[in-house]
Amino acid sequence: MLSGKKILLAITGSIAAYKATFLTRLLIKAGAEVKIILSPSARDFVSPLSLATLSKNPVLWEFFDSEDPEGKWNNHVDLGLWADLMIVAPATANTISKMVYGNCDNLLLAAYLSAKCPVFFAPAMDLDMFKHPSTTENISKLQSFGNFLIPSGTGELASGLHGEGRMAEPDEIFDFIENHLLSNAPLKGKTILINAGPTYEPIDPVRFIGNHSTGKMGVALADVATDLGAKVHLVLGPGSVWPTNAGIEVFHIRTALEMNEKCQSIFKDSDLAILSAAIADYRPENPSDQKIKKDGSGDGLNIQLVENPDILFGLGQQKTEKQLLLGFALETNNGIANAIKKLHKKNCDLIVLNSPSEKGSGFGHDTNEVTLIDKNEKQTKLGLKSKKDIAKEILEYVIENFYN
C-alpha cells in the first residue's frame, strides 16, 4: 500500500527520534519516497546526515538554508502539497499543542498547516505528561481535526518510569498506516487481471512480428489498482517497462498464445479483467527453428500467417454476472463506431478508445487521451494527461459506476 507514496516524515525533539531512522528505512524498503523535516530541537537527538542517507533526500529544518550563499528558501507549501501522507513521529507534547493551536514557529509546523493529505501522529513523552489533561485534550482535538492517532505503547520510559507514553515501534507505525490505507481502499478484496505490452510472434530464432506497444498504460493501471487495494495479476509482454508496486504479481510472456493461456487461467478467479495489451492479430504458421538466410535471388520471402486467438472475445464468452470485463480499442479511423462494435461483440462492460493519431497519445508516450464507452454507449472523454492519471480516472470510473 505504501509503494510509490510520497511521505513527509516530521521528526520532533524527543529521545524517541532515533526510531525515525528505522521507520525511514521501512518506508523506503516498501517503495515510498520520503522527505524529512526536523523541528529545531530534533537535531539534538538524531543526525540529519543519517536521515538524508537513508531517505536519499536532503533533510530540512529551517525556512532558509543558512549554508546556501543565495539563501535558498524551503517552501513549506510545496512540501505540504507534495505529500500523499504526513507522519509526525515522534510527536512531543509541545508539537502536539502547537499543531492544535496553529502556532507556526518552525518549518515543520508550517508544512503541517499547509498539508492537504492525511496526517498521522505518534505521541512520545513521559507518563505524567501523557496523562496530563492538557495533553489528552490536545490529542482529542488533533483527532477531531481529522488527524490519525498512532497509539502510544506501554513500557520503560526515558525518566526510568514504566507506563504509557512510549512511542509506537517503527514496525507498529508502518503496520498502522498500511492497515489504515487498506481499510479505506475502494478495491480492497478485489482481484484484477491486467494484460499489457506487445506480443512477439517468432518468424525464426532471430526475427519476430511485433508492434510499438511499450505496456506503459497497462503497467500504470496495475500500479494504481494496487494502490487502491486490489490484488493484481499482470500478464506482461516483452519490453522494458516494469511496475513500481512490489505487491503486483507479474507473469512474463512473449507470444499471443502464451498470453491467452495465462489470461484464461487467471480470469476464472478474477473480479475484473482489464485487457490493455496490444496483442498481435496474426502469427507465422510455421516459424523456422533456424535463422532464415537470404538466398540472393531477389524473389522475396513469403510467410504464411494464421490468426491468433481473440483473448478479449474468449474472456467475454466466459464472463459471469459477477465479473467485469474492460477492453481497449486502438483505432486509427472511425474510432467511436469501431469501439462500440467491439464493446458489444466482445461482451465488455466498458471499452477504452485509444486514438494513436491524437498528439501525445498512443504507443511510447508518457501521456494519453482516451474515451470511455459503456454498454449504453455513453461516452466519457478523458483529456490528455499522464498515463498514471488516466489510469486513476479509469479506475475511479469503474469504482463509481460498478462498485458503489
C-alpha positions as CSV (number, residue, x, y, z in Angstrom):
1,M,0.0,0.0,0.0
2,L,2.9,2.4,0.6
3,S,4.7,1.7,-2.7
4,G,5.0,4.8,-4.8
5,K,3.6,7.0,-2.0
6,K,5.1,10.4,-1.2
7,I,5.6,10.6,2.5
8,L,6.6,13.6,4.5
9,L,8.1,12.4,7.8
10,A,8.2,15.1,10.5
11,I,10.5,14.4,13.5
12,T,10.4,16.4,16.7
13,G,12.7,16.8,19.7
14,S,12.3,13.5,21.7
15,I,14.6,10.8,22.7
16,A,12.4,8.6,20.6
17,A,13.7,10.4,17.5
18,Y,16.3,7.7,16.9
19,K,13.4,5.3,16.0
20,A,12.7,7.5,13.0
21,T,15.8,6.2,11.3
22,F,14.3,2.7,11.4
23,L,10.9,4.0,10.2
24,T,12.6,5.7,7.3
25,R,14.3,2.5,6.3
26,L,11.0,0.6,6.4
27,L,9.2,3.2,4.3
28,I,12.0,3.3,1.7
29,K,12.1,-0.5,1.6
30,A,8.3,-0.5,0.9
31,G,8.9,1.6,-2.2
32,A,7.8,5.0,-0.7
33,E,9.5,8.3,-1.5
34,V,10.4,10.0,1.8
35,K,11.2,13.6,2.6
36,I,12.1,14.5,6.2
37,I,11.6,17.7,8.2
38,L,13.1,18.2,11.7
39,S,11.9,20.5,14.4
40,P,14.8,22.8,15.6
41,S,15.4,20.6,18.7
42,A,15.2,17.3,16.9
43,R,18.8,17.7,15.7
44,D,19.9,17.2,19.3
45,F,18.6,13.6,19.2
46,V,19.1,12.4,15.6
47,S,21.6,13.0,12.8
48,P,20.4,14.8,9.7
49,L,23.2,13.1,7.8
50,S,21.9,9.6,8.7
51,L,18.4,10.5,7.8
52,A,19.5,12.1,4.5
53,T,21.5,9.0,3.6
54,L,18.5,6.7,4.4
55,S,15.9,8.8,2.7
56,K,18.1,9.8,-0.3
57,N,16.7,13.3,0.1
58,P,18.1,16.4,1.9
59,V,16.8,16.8,5.4
60,L,15.2,20.2,6.2
61,W,14.7,22.1,9.4
62,E,14.8,25.8,8.5
63,F,12.9,28.1,6.2
64,F,16.2,29.4,4.6
65,D,19.3,27.3,4.0
66,S,21.9,29.3,6.0
67,E,24.7,27.5,4.2
68,D,23.4,28.4,0.7
69,P,25.0,31.7,-0.5
70,E,21.8,32.5,-2.3
71,G,19.7,31.9,0.8
72,K,17.6,29.1,-0.7
73,W,14.0,29.0,0.6
74,N,12.5,25.7,1.7
75,N,8.9,26.2,0.5
76,H,6.6,24.7,3.2
77,V,3.6,25.0,0.9
78,D,5.2,22.9,-1.8
79,L,6.2,20.3,0.8
80,G,2.6,20.1,2.2
81,L,1.1,19.8,-1.2
82,W,3.7,17.3,-2.4
83,A,2.9,14.7,0.2
84,D,0.4,11.8,-0.2
85,L,0.6,11.5,3.6
86,M,2.4,13.1,6.5
87,I,3.7,11.3,9.6
88,V,4.7,13.2,12.8
89,A,6.9,10.7,14.7
90,P,7.8,11.3,17.4
91,A,5.2,13.9,18.2
92,T,6.1,15.6,21.5
93,A,3.6,17.3,23.8
94,N,5.0,20.7,22.7
95,T,4.5,20.0,19.0
96,I,1.0,18.4,19.5
97,S,0.0,21.6,21.3
98,K,1.3,23.8,18.5
99,M,-0.5,21.7,15.9
100,V,-3.7,22.1,17.8
101,Y,-3.4,25.9,18.2
102,G,-1.7,26.7,14.9
103,N,1.5,28.0,16.5
104,C,3.6,28.2,13.3
105,D,7.1,28.9,14.6
106,N,9.1,26.5,12.5
107,L,9.3,24.8,9.1
108,L,7.7,21.5,10.4
109,L,4.6,23.3,11.7
110,A,4.3,25.4,8.6
111,A,4.4,22.3,6.4
112,Y,1.8,20.6,8.7
113,L,-0.6,23.6,8.3
114,S,-0.1,23.5,4.5
115,A,-0.7,19.8,4.2
116,K,-3.8,18.6,2.2
117,C,-3.0,14.9,2.8
118,P,-3.9,12.6,5.7
119,V,-1.7,13.3,8.8
120,F,-0.7,10.6,11.3
121,F,0.9,11.4,14.6
122,A,2.7,9.1,17.1
123,P,2.9,10.7,20.6
124,A,6.1,10.3,22.6
125,M,6.5,11.7,26.1
126,D,6.8,10.7,29.7
127,L,3.9,9.1,31.6
128,D,2.8,12.2,33.6
129,M,3.0,14.4,30.6
130,F,1.0,11.9,28.6
131,K,-1.7,11.6,31.2
132,H,-2.0,15.4,31.9
133,P,-5.4,16.7,31.0
134,S,-4.0,19.3,28.6
135,T,-2.2,16.6,26.6
136,T,-5.2,14.3,26.5
137,E,-7.4,17.2,25.4
138,N,-4.9,18.3,22.7
139,I,-4.7,14.7,21.3
140,S,-8.5,14.6,21.1
141,K,-8.6,17.9,19.3
142,L,-6.0,16.8,16.8
143,Q,-8.1,13.7,16.1
144,S,-11.2,15.9,15.7
145,F,-9.4,17.9,13.0
146,G,-9.2,14.6,11.0
147,N,-5.6,13.6,12.0
148,F,-4.9,10.0,12.8
149,L,-3.5,8.9,16.2
150,I,-1.0,6.1,16.3
151,P,-1.4,4.8,19.8
152,S,1.5,5.0,22.2
153,G,2.8,1.9,23.8
154,T,3.5,1.0,27.4
155,G,7.0,0.3,28.7
156,E,10.1,1.7,30.1
157,L,10.4,5.5,29.6
158,A,13.4,7.8,29.5
159,S,12.7,9.0,33.0
160,G,13.0,5.5,34.3
161,L,9.3,5.2,34.9
162,H,7.2,2.4,33.4
163,G,4.0,3.3,31.8
164,E,2.1,4.8,28.8
165,G,3.6,7.4,26.5
166,R,6.3,5.4,24.8
167,M,6.3,6.0,21.0
168,A,5.0,3.1,19.0
169,E,7.8,1.0,17.4
170,P,8.6,1.7,13.8
171,D,7.1,-1.6,12.5
172,E,3.9,-0.8,14.5
173,I,3.7,2.7,12.9
174,F,4.3,1.1,9.5
175,D,1.6,-1.5,10.0
176,F,-0.9,1.0,11.4
177,I,-0.6,3.2,8.3
178,E,-0.7,0.3,5.9
179,N,-3.8,-1.1,7.6
180,H,-5.4,2.3,7.6
181,L,-4.8,2.8,3.9
182,L,-6.0,-0.7,3.1
183,S,-9.2,-0.4,5.2
184,N,-10.1,2.7,3.2
185,A,-9.1,1.3,-0.2
186,P,-12.1,1.1,-2.6
187,L,-10.8,-2.0,-4.4
188,K,-9.9,-3.9,-1.2
189,G,-10.9,-7.6,-1.7
190,K,-11.0,-7.4,-5.5
191,T,-8.8,-9.5,-7.7
192,I,-7.9,-7.9,-11.0
193,L,-6.3,-9.4,-14.2
194,I,-4.5,-6.8,-16.4
195,N,-2.6,-7.6,-19.5
196,A,-0.1,-5.1,-21.0
197,G,2.5,-4.6,-23.7
198,P,3.0,-6.2,-27.1
199,T,3.4,-9.8,-28.1
200,Y,6.3,-11.1,-30.3
201,E,5.4,-13.8,-32.8
202,P,8.6,-15.6,-33.9
203,I,9.5,-15.9,-37.6
204,D,12.7,-17.7,-36.7
205,P,15.0,-17.6,-33.6
206,V,16.1,-14.1,-34.5
207,R,13.1,-12.3,-36.1
208,F,9.6,-11.7,-35.0
209,I,6.3,-9.9,-35.8
210,G,5.5,-7.3,-33.2
211,N,4.3,-3.7,-32.6
212,H,5.4,-0.5,-30.9
213,S,3.5,-1.0,-27.7
214,T,5.5,-0.3,-24.5
215,G,3.0,-1.5,-21.9
216,K,3.1,1.8,-20.1
217,M,-0.7,2.2,-19.9
218,G,-1.3,-1.3,-18.6
219,V,1.5,-1.0,-16.1
220,A,0.1,2.3,-14.8
221,L,-3.3,0.6,-14.4
222,A,-1.6,-2.2,-12.4
223,D,0.2,0.2,-10.1
224,V,-2.9,2.3,-9.5
225,A,-5.2,-0.7,-8.9
226,T,-2.8,-2.0,-6.3
227,D,-2.7,1.4,-4.6
228,L,-6.5,1.2,-4.4
229,G,-6.3,-2.1,-2.5
230,A,-6.7,-4.7,-5.3
231,K,-4.8,-7.9,-5.7
232,V,-3.4,-7.5,-9.2
233,H,-2.1,-10.2,-11.6
234,L,-0.2,-8.5,-14.5
235,V,0.4,-10.5,-17.7
236,L,3.2,-8.5,-19.3
237,G,4.5,-8.8,-22.8
238,P,8.2,-8.1,-23.7
239,G,9.6,-4.7,-23.1
240,S,11.4,-2.5,-20.6
241,V,8.5,-1.2,-18.5
242,W,8.1,-2.5,-15.0
243,P,5.5,-1.7,-12.3
244,T,6.7,0.2,-9.3
245,N,4.4,-1.5,-6.8
246,A,6.1,-4.6,-5.3
247,G,2.7,-6.2,-4.5
248,I,1.9,-6.9,-8.1
249,E,2.2,-10.5,-9.3
250,V,3.8,-10.3,-12.8
251,F,3.7,-13.0,-15.4
252,H,6.1,-12.5,-18.3
253,I,5.0,-13.9,-21.7
254,R,6.2,-13.3,-25.3
255,T,3.6,-14.7,-27.7
256,A,-0.2,-14.3,-28.0
257,L,-0.7,-18.0,-27.4
258,E,1.2,-17.7,-24.1
259,M,-0.8,-14.6,-23.1
260,N,-4.0,-16.3,-23.9
261,E,-3.2,-19.3,-21.8
262,K,-2.2,-17.2,-18.8
263,C,-5.2,-14.9,-19.0
264,Q,-7.5,-17.8,-19.4
265,S,-6.1,-19.4,-16.2
266,I,-6.3,-16.2,-14.1
267,F,-9.6,-14.9,-15.3
268,K,-11.8,-17.5,-13.7
269,D,-10.8,-16.2,-10.2
270,S,-10.8,-12.5,-11.1
271,D,-13.5,-9.9,-10.3
272,L,-12.3,-7.6,-13.0
273,A,-10.2,-8.0,-16.2
274,I,-8.6,-5.1,-18.0
275,L,-7.2,-6.0,-21.3
276,S,-4.9,-3.2,-22.5
277,A,-2.3,-5.3,-24.3
278,A,-1.5,-4.8,-28.0
279,I,-1.8,-8.5,-29.0
280,A,-0.6,-9.5,-32.5
281,D,-3.6,-10.5,-34.6
282,Y,-1.5,-12.9,-36.6
283,R,1.5,-15.2,-36.2
284,P,3.6,-17.1,-38.6
285,E,2.1,-20.6,-39.2
286,N,5.4,-22.4,-39.4
287,P,8.2,-20.5,-37.7
288,S,11.7,-21.7,-38.6
289,D,13.8,-23.3,-35.9
290,Q,16.9,-21.9,-37.7
291,K,17.7,-18.3,-38.9
292,I,16.4,-17.8,-42.4
293,K,19.1,-16.8,-44.8
294,K,18.8,-14.6,-47.8
295,D,19.3,-16.7,-51.0
296,G,20.2,-13.7,-53.2
297,S,17.5,-14.5,-55.8
298,G,15.6,-11.3,-55.2
299,D,12.3,-13.2,-55.0
300,G,11.5,-12.0,-51.5
301,L,10.1,-14.1,-48.7
302,N,6.6,-15.4,-48.3
303,I,5.4,-16.1,-44.7
304,Q,2.0,-17.7,-44.2
305,L,0.2,-16.1,-41.3
306,V,-2.6,-17.6,-39.2
307,E,-5.0,-15.8,-36.8
308,N,-4.1,-15.6,-33.1
309,P,-6.9,-16.3,-30.6
310,D,-9.0,-13.3,-29.7
311,I,-8.4,-13.1,-25.9
312,L,-10.9,-10.4,-25.2
313,F,-13.7,-12.2,-27.1
314,G,-12.8,-15.5,-25.3
315,L,-13.0,-14.0,-21.9
316,G,-16.2,-12.2,-22.8
317,Q,-17.8,-15.6,-23.6
318,Q,-16.8,-17.0,-20.2
319,K,-17.7,-13.9,-18.2
320,T,-20.2,-14.4,-15.3
321,E,-22.6,-11.8,-13.9
322,K,-20.2,-11.2,-11.0
323,Q,-17.3,-10.3,-13.3
324,L,-16.4,-7.1,-15.1
325,L,-14.6,-7.0,-18.4
326,L,-12.9,-3.9,-19.7
327,G,-11.3,-3.8,-23.1
328,F,-9.1,-1.3,-25.0
329,A,-9.7,-0.4,-28.6
330,L,-6.9,1.1,-30.6
331,E,-8.4,2.7,-33.7
332,T,-6.9,4.9,-36.4
333,N,-10.2,5.7,-38.2
334,N,-14.0,5.6,-37.3
335,G,-12.9,5.2,-33.7
336,I,-16.2,5.6,-31.9
337,A,-18.1,3.3,-34.3
338,N,-15.5,0.6,-34.2
339,A,-15.1,0.8,-30.4
340,I,-18.9,0.5,-29.9
341,K,-18.9,-2.5,-32.3
342,K,-16.1,-4.1,-30.3
343,L,-17.8,-3.4,-27.0
344,H,-20.9,-5.3,-27.9
345,K,-19.3,-8.1,-29.9
346,K,-16.9,-9.0,-27.1
347,N,-19.3,-8.7,-24.3
348,C,-17.4,-5.9,-22.5
349,D,-18.8,-3.8,-19.7
350,L,-16.6,-0.9,-20.7
351,I,-14.4,-0.1,-23.7
352,V,-11.5,2.4,-23.7
353,L,-11.0,4.0,-27.1
354,N,-7.4,5.0,-27.7
355,S,-6.5,7.0,-30.8
356,P,-2.8,7.0,-31.6
357,S,-3.3,9.7,-34.1
358,E,-4.0,12.2,-31.3
359,K,-0.9,14.2,-30.4
360,G,0.7,12.8,-27.2
361,S,-1.4,9.6,-27.3
362,G,-0.7,6.0,-28.1
363,F,2.4,3.9,-28.1
364,G,5.6,5.1,-26.4
365,H,4.2,8.3,-24.9
366,D,4.0,9.0,-21.2
367,T,0.6,10.7,-21.8
368,N,-2.6,9.5,-23.2
369,E,-6.1,10.7,-24.3
370,V,-8.9,8.2,-24.2
371,T,-12.7,7.9,-24.4
372,L,-14.7,5.5,-22.2
373,I,-17.8,4.0,-23.7
374,D,-20.2,1.9,-21.5
375,K,-22.8,-0.7,-22.6
376,N,-25.4,2.1,-23.1
377,E,-22.9,3.7,-25.5
378,K,-22.5,6.7,-23.2
379,Q,-19.2,8.4,-23.9
380,T,-16.8,9.9,-21.3
381,K,-13.7,11.6,-22.7
382,L,-10.6,11.9,-20.6
383,G,-8.4,14.7,-21.8
384,L,-4.6,14.5,-22.4
385,K,-2.8,13.7,-19.2
386,S,-0.2,11.3,-17.8
387,K,-0.9,7.6,-18.2
388,K,-0.9,7.3,-14.5
389,D,-3.6,10.0,-14.2
390,I,-5.6,8.3,-17.0
391,A,-5.3,5.0,-15.1
392,K,-6.7,6.7,-11.9
393,E,-9.6,8.2,-13.8
394,I,-10.4,4.8,-15.5
395,L,-10.4,3.0,-12.2
396,E,-12.4,5.8,-10.4
397,Y,-15.0,5.4,-13.2
398,V,-15.1,1.7,-12.6
399,I,-15.5,2.2,-8.8
400,E,-18.2,4.8,-9.1
401,N,-20.2,3.0,-11.8
402,F,-19.8,-0.6,-10.8
403,Y,-18.8,-0.9,-7.2
404,N,-20.8,1.8,-5.4
